[in-house]
Amino acid sequence: MGFVFELDTFSMMKELNSTMQGIKKDTRKVLIVATTFLCVDGLTSVLIHLARIISEYCVVDFSLGAGADSQIVTALEEIGEVFFLPDRKTRTIKYMSALKRLVDRKRYDIVHIHGNSSTMAVDLIATRRIKVRIAHCHNCAKQNIIKQFVLGTMMNLFVTHPVACSRKAGEAIYSKPFTVIRNGIDTNRFVFRQDVREKVREQFGLNDAYVIGHIGRFNRQKNQDRLIGILMEALQIRQDAVLMLCGKGELENEFQEKATQSGLMDHILLIGEVNDPEKYMMAMDVFVLPSLFEGLPLAGVEAQASGLPCVFSDGITKETAILSAVSFLSLEESNRKWAEVICCQAMNVREKAASEICSAGYGLNIVHDQICDLYGIS
């Protein structure tokens, strides 16, 4: 288990940050390495936001070894140069060689690697000649013991600045002190507006519905299949229940097939990928994440900022409960139990939630200060 540093104890990292400060400001070159496919999701949002902050003070480039949606590539190119490397997962050796050649050629001062596990060791080994090597963990999935031991040992050996989105995420992979940089949001976007709620609900014919909401990429981690069984039970409690899902992903078609076989598609709205999640959250009555595991889900923070009561699985770190209207349920609990908790949520006064989230330290200004502290920027 690693040791965690919060924002108010960054002074304890003086020895590490002196390495950062030893490089002349405004001339530092930073390579941001994405180890996962970049799309409209939480990790990508955090990566882009942090890159924009860093680009205010440093030259920033990007290395992609798993690809990205075209709109994401466009967003990255507005910040810096984007390099496409061989597939990191299927051509690992060629990927490492290409990454090493890139950093040798461009002579970066800092590498900032975004990932979900100790496989970031691959990137750290390839960039080991760079003086400052940041590993930024966004998840807390349980890993194969052998994989964690071998790759985890290498990762902890080569990382100079371990960072995580939550204590749980950091403790899952680091055996040395690490820094928590919170997944902050633009809280102003999520201030609840009744007129937006009414407009969206009217658009989708939801005026008299109890809307159970979910936002997330359709993949194994997000566990959307569980929502089918939960909805089936919820309809026994409330006939007005409707499930609204925003997102896309490799398991979307499989979800639709299962929902159709269950005869539930008339009670499900598949919105698709959205760039404005706030307006859909305003239309929801409760927000649900049945994830198998999460570091600190950005959608969970956003939902609370919108004033939504939230029901999360026990695979999500308790740090996600920023406000009081959050319930955690074991994935071992029955669908009936989940439905009962979801359907009994009382709506709070939603307009004040965004400011409370900001006051709790999840505003963009706090994230800006944390990144500046990490990079030794005054």
TIVO-563778 format. One record per residue (C-alpha): residue number from 1; x, z, y. Coordinates in steps of 0.25 Angstrom, whole numbers, m for minus. Last residue first. Layout:
% residues N
<i=NUM, u=X, w=Z, v=Y>
...
//
This chain:
% residues 378
<i=378, u=19, w=m37, v=117>
<i=377, u=20, w=m46, v=104>
<i=376, u=27, w=m39, v=93>
<i=375, u=20, w=m48, v=83>
<i=374, u=13, w=m37, v=76>
<i=373, u=9, w=m30, v=89>
<i=372, u=4, w=m44, v=95>
<i=371, u=m4, w=m46, v=82>
<i=370, u=m10, w=m32, v=83>
<i=369, u=m13, w=m34, v=98>
<i=368, u=m20, w=m47, v=96>
<i=367, u=m28, w=m41, v=84>
<i=366, u=m33, w=m30, v=93>
<i=365, u=m37, w=m40, v=104>
<i=364, u=m45, w=m48, v=93>
<i=363, u=m54, w=m37, v=91>
<i=362, u=m54, w=m29, v=78>
<i=361, u=m49, w=m16, v=83>
<i=360, u=m62, w=m7, v=82>
<i=359, u=m65, w=m9, v=96>
<i=358, u=m67, w=m24, v=93>
<i=357, u=m76, w=m21, v=81>
<i=356, u=m84, w=m12, v=90>
<i=355, u=m85, w=m22, v=101>
<i=354, u=m91, w=m32, v=90>
<i=353, u=m101, w=m22, v=85>
<i=352, u=m108, w=m19, v=98>
<i=351, u=m118, w=m30, v=98>
<i=350, u=m122, w=m28, v=83>
<i=349, u=m132, w=m16, v=85>
<i=348, u=m133, w=m13, v=70>
<i=347, u=m141, w=m20, v=59>
<i=346, u=m144, w=m12, v=47>
<i=345, u=m139, w=m15, v=34>
<i=344, u=m148, w=m13, v=22>
<i=343, u=m147, w=m27, v=16>
<i=342, u=m132, w=m27, v=14>
<i=341, u=m132, w=m13, v=8>
<i=340, u=m143, w=m17, v=m2>
<i=339, u=m137, w=m31, v=m5>
<i=338, u=m124, w=m25, v=m9>
<i=337, u=m131, w=m15, v=m18>
<i=336, u=m139, w=m26, v=m24>
<i=335, u=m126, w=m34, v=m26>
<i=334, u=m121, w=m23, v=m34>
<i=333, u=m109, w=m15, v=m30>
<i=332, u=m95, w=m18, v=m36>
<i=331, u=m91, w=m26, v=m24>
<i=330, u=m91, w=m12, v=m17>
<i=329, u=m99, w=m11, v=m4>
<i=328, u=m94, w=m9, v=10>
<i=327, u=m103, w=m7, v=22>
<i=326, u=m100, w=m10, v=36>
<i=325, u=m109, w=m6, v=48>
<i=324, u=m99, w=5, v=53>
<i=323, u=m89, w=m5, v=60>
<i=322, u=m75, w=m8, v=56>
<i=321, u=m77, w=m9, v=41>
<i=320, u=m67, w=m20, v=38>
<i=319, u=m57, w=m9, v=36>
<i=318, u=m64, w=m6, v=23>
<i=317, u=m57, w=m17, v=17>
<i=316, u=m66, w=m27, v=10>
<i=315, u=m67, w=m27, v=m5>
<i=314, u=m77, w=m16, v=m4>
<i=313, u=m87, w=m27, v=0>
<i=312, u=m92, w=m27, v=14>
<i=311, u=m106, w=m26, v=20>
<i=310, u=m107, w=m27, v=35>
<i=309, u=m117, w=m24, v=46>
<i=308, u=m115, w=m34, v=57>
<i=307, u=m112, w=m31, v=71>
<i=306, u=m105, w=m44, v=74>
<i=305, u=m92, w=m37, v=75>
<i=304, u=m94, w=m31, v=61>
<i=303, u=m96, w=m46, v=56>
<i=302, u=m83, w=m50, v=62>
<i=301, u=m75, w=m39, v=56>
<i=300, u=m81, w=m42, v=42>
<i=299, u=m78, w=m57, v=45>
<i=298, u=m64, w=m54, v=47>
<i=297, u=m62, w=m48, v=33>
<i=296, u=m52, w=m37, v=32>
<i=295, u=m43, w=m38, v=20>
<i=294, u=m55, w=m43, v=11>
<i=293, u=m58, w=m42, v=m4>
<i=292, u=m69, w=m46, v=m14>
<i=291, u=m78, w=m49, v=m2>
<i=290, u=m92, w=m45, v=m1>
<i=289, u=m93, w=m47, v=14>
<i=288, u=m107, w=m45, v=20>
<i=287, u=m112, w=m45, v=34>
<i=286, u=m126, w=m40, v=38>
<i=285, u=m137, w=m46, v=47>
<i=284, u=m131, w=m59, v=50>
<i=283, u=m134, w=m68, v=62>
<i=282, u=m123, w=m62, v=71>
<i=281, u=m113, w=m64, v=60>
<i=280, u=m117, w=m79, v=60>
<i=279, u=m113, w=m80, v=75>
<i=278, u=m100, w=m72, v=73>
<i=277, u=m95, w=m81, v=62>
<i=276, u=m92, w=m93, v=72>
<i=275, u=m82, w=m102, v=65>
<i=274, u=m91, w=m103, v=53>
<i=273, u=m89, w=m109, v=39>
<i=272, u=m102, w=m111, v=31>
<i=271, u=m116, w=m105, v=35>
<i=270, u=m121, w=m103, v=20>
<i=269, u=m134, w=m97, v=22>
<i=268, u=m140, w=m90, v=10>
<i=267, u=m154, w=m85, v=7>
<i=266, u=m159, w=m99, v=2>
<i=265, u=m146, w=m100, v=m6>
<i=264, u=m150, w=m88, v=m15>
<i=263, u=m155, w=m95, v=m27>
<i=262, u=m144, w=m88, v=m36>
<i=261, u=m139, w=m102, v=m40>
<i=260, u=m139, w=m106, v=m26>
<i=259, u=m131, w=m94, v=m22>
<i=258, u=m121, w=m97, v=m34>
<i=257, u=m119, w=m111, v=m30>
<i=256, u=m118, w=m108, v=m15>
<i=255, u=m107, w=m98, v=m18>
<i=254, u=m99, w=m108, v=m27>
<i=253, u=m100, w=m118, v=m15>
<i=252, u=m94, w=m108, v=m6>
<i=251, u=m83, w=m104, v=m15>
<i=250, u=m72, w=m112, v=m9>
<i=249, u=m75, w=m107, v=5>
<i=248, u=m85, w=m108, v=17>
<i=247, u=m90, w=m97, v=26>
<i=246, u=m102, w=m91, v=32>
<i=245, u=m113, w=m84, v=23>
<i=244, u=m127, w=m80, v=27>
<i=243, u=m135, w=m73, v=16>
<i=242, u=m150, w=m71, v=19>
<i=241, u=m158, w=m59, v=16>
<i=240, u=m173, w=m60, v=21>
<i=239, u=m178, w=m55, v=7>
<i=238, u=m171, w=m42, v=9>
<i=237, u=m169, w=m33, v=m3>
<i=236, u=m170, w=m43, v=m15>
<i=235, u=m163, w=m53, v=m6>
<i=234, u=m151, w=m44, v=m4>
<i=233, u=m150, w=m44, v=m20>
<i=232, u=m148, w=m59, v=m20>
<i=231, u=m140, w=m59, v=m8>
<i=230, u=m130, w=m49, v=m14>
<i=229, u=m129, w=m58, v=m27>
<i=228, u=m125, w=m70, v=m18>
<i=227, u=m116, w=m62, v=m9>
<i=226, u=m107, w=m59, v=m21>
<i=225, u=m104, w=m74, v=m21>
<i=224, u=m98, w=m72, v=m7>
<i=223, u=m85, w=m65, v=m13>
<i=222, u=m77, w=m66, v=0>
<i=221, u=m64, w=m66, v=m9>
<i=220, u=m69, w=m77, v=m18>
<i=219, u=m71, w=m87, v=m8>
<i=218, u=m81, w=m92, v=2>
<i=217, u=m75, w=m89, v=16>
<i=216, u=m82, w=m78, v=23>
<i=215, u=m94, w=m74, v=32>
<i=214, u=m106, w=m66, v=26>
<i=213, u=m119, w=m63, v=31>
<i=212, u=m132, w=m56, v=26>
<i=211, u=m143, w=m61, v=35>
<i=210, u=m156, w=m53, v=34>
<i=209, u=m166, w=m65, v=38>
<i=208, u=m177, w=m66, v=48>
<i=207, u=m171, w=m75, v=58>
<i=206, u=m162, w=m81, v=48>
<i=205, u=m166, w=m96, v=49>
<i=204, u=m152, w=m101, v=50>
<i=203, u=m152, w=m105, v=65>
<i=202, u=m161, w=m93, v=68>
<i=201, u=m151, w=m83, v=63>
<i=200, u=m140, w=m90, v=71>
<i=199, u=m148, w=m90, v=84>
<i=198, u=m153, w=m76, v=82>
<i=197, u=m139, w=m70, v=79>
<i=196, u=m133, w=m78, v=91>
<i=195, u=m144, w=m72, v=100>
<i=194, u=m141, w=m58, v=95>
<i=193, u=m127, w=m58, v=98>
<i=192, u=m117, w=m49, v=91>
<i=191, u=m103, w=m49, v=97>
<i=190, u=m95, w=m56, v=86>
<i=189, u=m87, w=m66, v=95>
<i=188, u=m83, w=m55, v=104>
<i=187, u=m76, w=m48, v=93>
<i=186, u=m66, w=m59, v=91>
<i=185, u=m60, w=m53, v=78>
<i=184, u=m49, w=m45, v=73>
<i=183, u=m44, w=m45, v=59>
<i=182, u=m35, w=m33, v=60>
<i=181, u=m20, w=m33, v=60>
<i=180, u=m15, w=m22, v=50>
<i=179, u=0, w=m20, v=49>
<i=178, u=8, w=m18, v=36>
<i=177, u=17, w=m7, v=31>
<i=176, u=23, w=m11, v=17>
<i=175, u=17, w=m13, v=4>
<i=174, u=8, w=m24, v=8>
<i=173, u=m2, w=m31, v=0>
<i=172, u=m15, w=m24, v=m2>
<i=171, u=m12, w=m13, v=9>
<i=170, u=m12, w=m24, v=20>
<i=169, u=m26, w=m29, v=16>
<i=168, u=m32, w=m15, v=15>
<i=167, u=m26, w=m11, v=28>
<i=166, u=m32, w=m23, v=35>
<i=165, u=m29, w=m37, v=40>
<i=164, u=m14, w=m36, v=35>
<i=163, u=0, w=m37, v=41>
<i=162, u=14, w=m36, v=35>
<i=161, u=25, w=m39, v=45>
<i=160, u=39, w=m41, v=38>
<i=159, u=33, w=m48, v=25>
<i=158, u=44, w=m52, v=15>
<i=157, u=45, w=m40, v=6>
<i=156, u=30, w=m36, v=7>
<i=155, u=27, w=m50, v=2>
<i=154, u=36, w=m51, v=m9>
<i=153, u=31, w=m38, v=m15>
<i=152, u=17, w=m42, v=m13>
<i=151, u=20, w=m55, v=m20>
<i=150, u=25, w=m49, v=m32>
<i=149, u=17, w=m36, v=m33>
<i=148, u=4, w=m42, v=m27>
<i=147, u=5, w=m54, v=m37>
<i=146, u=8, w=m45, v=m49>
<i=145, u=m4, w=m36, v=m45>
<i=144, u=m14, w=m48, v=m43>
<i=143, u=m20, w=m46, v=m29>
<i=142, u=m31, w=m38, v=m23>
<i=141, u=m36, w=m45, v=m10>
<i=140, u=m33, w=m37, v=3>
<i=139, u=m34, w=m48, v=13>
<i=138, u=m28, w=m53, v=26>
<i=137, u=m14, w=m50, v=25>
<i=136, u=m4, w=m54, v=36>
<i=135, u=10, w=m56, v=32>
<i=134, u=20, w=m56, v=44>
<i=133, u=34, w=m61, v=42>
<i=132, u=44, w=m59, v=54>
<i=131, u=58, w=m64, v=52>
<i=130, u=55, w=m77, v=45>
<i=129, u=64, w=m80, v=34>
<i=128, u=54, w=m75, v=24>
<i=127, u=44, w=m86, v=27>
<i=126, u=43, w=m91, v=12>
<i=125, u=43, w=m77, v=7>
<i=124, u=33, w=m73, v=16>
<i=123, u=24, w=m84, v=13>
<i=122, u=24, w=m82, v=m2>
<i=121, u=23, w=m67, v=0>
<i=120, u=9, w=m70, v=7>
<i=119, u=5, w=m70, v=m7>
<i=118, u=3, w=m55, v=m5>
<i=117, u=m11, w=m57, v=m1>
<i=116, u=m21, w=m62, v=10>
<i=115, u=m13, w=m71, v=19>
<i=114, u=m8, w=m73, v=33>
<i=113, u=7, w=m75, v=35>
<i=112, u=13, w=m73, v=49>
<i=111, u=27, w=m79, v=50>
<i=110, u=36, w=m75, v=62>
<i=109, u=48, w=m81, v=68>
<i=108, u=46, w=m95, v=63>
<i=107, u=58, w=m104, v=62>
<i=106, u=50, w=m117, v=61>
<i=105, u=58, w=m124, v=50>
<i=104, u=61, w=m111, v=42>
<i=103, u=47, w=m107, v=43>
<i=102, u=42, w=m121, v=39>
<i=101, u=52, w=m122, v=27>
<i=100, u=48, w=m109, v=22>
<i=99, u=33, w=m112, v=22>
<i=98, u=36, w=m125, v=15>
<i=97, u=44, w=m118, v=4>
<i=96, u=33, w=m108, v=3>
<i=95, u=22, w=m118, v=1>
<i=94, u=30, w=m126, v=m8>
<i=93, u=32, w=m114, v=m17>
<i=92, u=17, w=m110, v=m16>
<i=91, u=11, w=m124, v=m19>
<i=90, u=m2, w=m119, v=m24>
<i=89, u=m5, w=m107, v=m16>
<i=88, u=3, w=m111, v=m3>
<i=87, u=m2, w=m125, v=m2>
<i=86, u=9, w=m133, v=4>
<i=85, u=11, w=m130, v=20>
<i=84, u=3, w=m134, v=32>
<i=83, u=9, w=m131, v=45>
<i=82, u=1, w=m128, v=57>
<i=81, u=7, w=m128, v=71>
<i=80, u=1, w=m118, v=81>
<i=79, u=m11, w=m112, v=88>
<i=78, u=m20, w=m123, v=90>
<i=77, u=m15, w=m129, v=76>
<i=76, u=m21, w=m116, v=70>
<i=75, u=m35, w=m119, v=75>
<i=74, u=m34, w=m133, v=70>
<i=73, u=m29, w=m129, v=56>
<i=72, u=m41, w=m119, v=56>
<i=71, u=m51, w=m131, v=59>
<i=70, u=m44, w=m139, v=48>
<i=69, u=m46, w=m128, v=37>
<i=68, u=m33, w=m122, v=32>
<i=67, u=m23, w=m124, v=21>
<i=66, u=m16, w=m115, v=12>
<i=65, u=m2, w=m115, v=16>
<i=64, u=m4, w=m115, v=31>
<i=63, u=7, w=m112, v=40>
<i=62, u=4, w=m109, v=55>
<i=61, u=12, w=m109, v=68>
<i=60, u=13, w=m100, v=79>
<i=59, u=22, w=m99, v=91>
<i=58, u=21, w=m85, v=97>
<i=57, u=15, w=m76, v=108>
<i=56, u=0, w=m82, v=110>
<i=55, u=2, w=m89, v=96>
<i=54, u=1, w=m75, v=89>
<i=53, u=m13, w=m72, v=95>
<i=52, u=m18, w=m86, v=90>
<i=51, u=m11, w=m84, v=76>
<i=50, u=m19, w=m71, v=75>
<i=49, u=m32, w=m77, v=78>
<i=48, u=m29, w=m89, v=68>
<i=47, u=m25, w=m80, v=57>
<i=46, u=m37, w=m70, v=59>
<i=45, u=m47, w=m82, v=58>
<i=44, u=m40, w=m88, v=46>
<i=43, u=m40, w=m75, v=39>
<i=42, u=m55, w=m73, v=42>
<i=41, u=m60, w=m86, v=38>
<i=40, u=m62, w=m100, v=44>
<i=39, u=m51, w=m107, v=36>
<i=38, u=m37, w=m105, v=33>
<i=37, u=m32, w=m107, v=18>
<i=36, u=m23, w=m95, v=15>
<i=35, u=m8, w=m92, v=17>
<i=34, u=m8, w=m94, v=32>
<i=33, u=5, w=m93, v=38>
<i=32, u=7, w=m90, v=53>
<i=31, u=21, w=m95, v=58>
<i=30, u=25, w=m88, v=70>
<i=29, u=36, w=m93, v=80>
<i=28, u=41, w=m83, v=90>
<i=27, u=45, w=m89, v=104>
<i=26, u=34, w=m81, v=112>
<i=25, u=41, w=m68, v=109>
<i=24, u=56, w=m67, v=105>
<i=23, u=57, w=m62, v=90>
<i=22, u=63, w=m48, v=89>
<i=21, u=48, w=m44, v=93>
<i=20, u=44, w=m48, v=79>
<i=19, u=55, w=m40, v=72>
<i=18, u=52, w=m28, v=81>
<i=17, u=38, w=m29, v=76>
<i=16, u=43, w=m24, v=62>
<i=15, u=51, w=m12, v=67>
<i=14, u=40, w=m9, v=77>
<i=13, u=29, w=m8, v=66>
<i=12, u=26, w=6, v=69>
<i=11, u=21, w=2, v=83>
<i=10, u=10, w=m5, v=76>
<i=9, u=3, w=8, v=74>
<i=8, u=m9, w=6, v=83>
<i=7, u=m12, w=m8, v=77>
<i=6, u=m13, w=m3, v=62>
<i=5, u=m1, w=m1, v=53>
<i=4, u=m4, w=m1, v=38>
<i=3, u=6, w=4, v=26>
<i=2, u=6, w=m4, v=14>
<i=1, u=0, w=0, v=0>
//
